[in-house]
Amino acid sequence: MSRKKARKQVFENVEVIDAGAKGKTIAKAPDGKVIFLPNAVPGDVVDVQTFKKRKAFYEGKATVFHKLSDKRTLPACEHFGTCGGCKWQDMGYKHQLFYKQKEVTNNLTRIGHIELPEVTPILGAENQYFYRNKMEFSFSDSRWLTLEEIQSDKDLGDRNALGFHIPGMWDKILDLNTCHLQADPSNAIRNAVKQFAIENELEFFNTRNQTGLLRTMMIRTSSTGDIMVMLQLFKEDKAKRELLLDFIAETFPQITSLQYVINGKANDTIYDQDVICYKGNDHIFEEMEGLRFKINAKSFYQTNSDQAFELYKITRNFAGLTGNELVYDLYTGTGTIAQFVAKQASKVIGVESVPDAITAAKENAQLNNINNVEFFVGDMKQVFNDEFIETHGQPDVIITDPPRDGMHKDVVQQILNIAPKKVVYVSCNSATQARDLALMDAQYKVIKTQAVDMFPQTFHVENVVLLERR
Ligand SMILES: C[S@@+](CC[C@H](N)C(=O)[O-])C[C@H]1O[C@@H](n2cnc3c(N)ncnc32)[C@H](O)[C@@H]1O
């Protein structure tokens, strides 16, 4: 028996007791170690086959379900279980919220050792499906096959697919029929494009060999009714490109921005590529509380617009502005939070590392007639120095919304040096947020904390914390 095989173990009749980081559920093995499972719900009683053994835990898979949890619900999506997108679709929404709240509280207390105030219940989303305003689908000539398909001797025809990468299989794409994350016409556009491309023999991309024409398709929808479609092609082929783009424009006249990019690089990021507008505008608009935000193909914008509005209201409310404050909005992106709080502040300074985002932030502020915001480009740990503070002033309130890794320790230290009265910390990763809060604990007290669910059916959770100087 190989060493690898010898590590595999079967545990029978174990109860799944919790759900935790990265969406995995948790059971206890008879030897007391934790087992992380990707395919169960707390309350299930299952047999587990382990595939990884570490000092403190196992990783495994539930193979037999003896009892199904009453926290379960029927997944809405036919692709659930194969697609990596909505891992918690089989758990009732109120239970998803419970485990998200628990994750935030655990991280703040265990990692951050924070003395928590009374915790306000997590803010759930009204729309638990079809809430995303942006999706990106990949074309592939190597559709992922089910076991039955692999074992069947039937001719499976072409293997063209338009959908999502299968987790852990970089070159296999799940062919989607209906995705429950973005409202129509998203599914209609994707399915029509796929069918037209197959009928007209437009080659789907092959990641392994780097061949083909059609690479990805991004669809952005917005509360203003604007729709953006951006095709990414691997090479220039004017006739085929225009054939497909004309088909899209004619079939979906409601598209307000039809664009494409030709990207012959090995990877499919478009941030260093020229995006070309084929029909309509090179942007769409999103609207929030009377503010308009211009979004182009490369812009970052929160992907759940409804819950972003809730998140920003909580942030502004925590900041408790009276109109006299100088506010810094760190990691400002396209300056949405900065503009959202500007009316209640004396001045807002936004800092962000992506130059295009800052260009958009300045343009949006002008469009919205907001004159008391200023935006600066740069890496936070370099820009946010003593000279910057001397030039722009001592902030009364700092709002910070860093990426998943949290803040660099020099940025945390600079906040401590500046010592504003209040810090509002918005985070999409409460573990790194807790780590940063621990560094601030001697000087700042956590006054309020509020989790917000931006991504129903997934384990992701956003958390806003108000800190006041001790
Ligand atoms: C979670 S997003 C916040 C965006 C914005 N607050 C919003 O709600 O739209 C984090 C932002 O931090 C920016 N960022 C990441 N690392 C950075 C760094 N080292 N310095 C400055 N900005 C950075 C990213 O480009 C991104 O726009």
The ligand as an SDF file (V2000), in Angstrom:
LIG
                    3D

 27 29  0  0  0  0  0  0  0  0999 V2000
  -12.0420   46.1000   -0.6680 C   0  0  0  0  0  0  0  0  0  0  0  0
  -11.5780   47.2240   -1.9370 S   0  0  0  0  0  0  0  0  0  0  0  0
  -12.3360   48.6740   -1.3280 C   0  0  0  0  0  0  0  0  0  0  0  0
  -12.9010   49.5430   -2.3740 C   0  0  0  0  0  0  0  0  0  0  0  0
  -13.8450   50.6570   -1.9640 C   0  0  0  0  0  0  0  0  0  0  0  0
  -13.7510   51.0420   -0.5940 N   0  0  0  0  0  0  0  0  0  0  0  0
  -15.2640   50.3160   -2.3430 C   0  0  0  0  0  0  0  0  0  0  0  0
  -16.1010   50.0910   -1.4770 O   0  0  0  0  0  0  0  0  0  0  0  0
  -15.5530   50.2600   -3.5550 O   0  0  0  0  0  0  0  0  0  0  0  0
   -9.8810   47.4620   -1.5560 C   0  0  0  0  0  0  0  0  0  0  0  0
   -9.1600   48.4620   -2.4460 C   0  0  0  0  0  0  0  0  0  0  0  0
   -7.8160   48.5700   -1.9990 O   0  0  0  0  0  0  0  0  0  0  0  0
   -6.9640   48.7490   -3.1070 C   0  0  0  0  0  0  0  0  0  0  0  0
   -5.6030   48.3720   -2.6680 N   0  0  0  0  0  0  0  0  0  0  0  0
   -5.1120   47.1320   -2.5150 C   0  0  0  0  0  0  0  0  0  0  0  0
   -3.8510   47.1750   -2.0290 N   0  0  0  0  0  0  0  0  0  0  0  0
   -3.5500   48.4770   -1.8620 C   0  0  0  0  0  0  0  0  0  0  0  0
   -2.3990   49.1570   -1.3910 C   0  0  0  0  0  0  0  0  0  0  0  0
   -1.3270   48.4820   -0.9900 N   0  0  0  0  0  0  0  0  0  0  0  0
   -2.4300   50.4930   -1.3570 N   0  0  0  0  0  0  0  0  0  0  0  0
   -3.5240   51.1760   -1.7600 C   0  0  0  0  0  0  0  0  0  0  0  0
   -4.6540   50.5910   -2.2070 N   0  0  0  0  0  0  0  0  0  0  0  0
   -4.6670   49.2540   -2.2700 C   0  0  0  0  0  0  0  0  0  0  0  0
   -7.5750   47.8670   -4.1650 C   0  0  0  0  0  0  0  0  0  0  0  0
   -7.1830   48.2580   -5.4520 O   0  0  0  0  0  0  0  0  0  0  0  0
   -9.0780   48.0730   -3.9100 C   0  0  0  0  0  0  0  0  0  0  0  0
   -9.5910   49.1280   -4.6920 O   0  0  0  0  0  0  0  0  0  0  0  0
  1  2  1  0
  2  3  1  0
  2 10  1  0
  3  4  1  0
  4  5  1  0
  5  6  1  0
  5  7  1  0
  7  8  2  0
  7  9  1  0
 10 11  1  0
 11 12  1  0
 11 26  1  0
 12 13  1  0
 13 14  1  0
 13 24  1  0
 14 15  1  0
 14 23  1  0
 15 16  2  0
 16 17  1  0
 17 18  1  0
 17 23  2  0
 18 19  1  0
 18 20  2  0
 20 21  1  0
 21 22  2  0
 22 23  1  0
 24 25  1  0
 24 26  1  0
 26 27  1  0
M  CHG  2   2   1   9  -1
M  END
$$$$
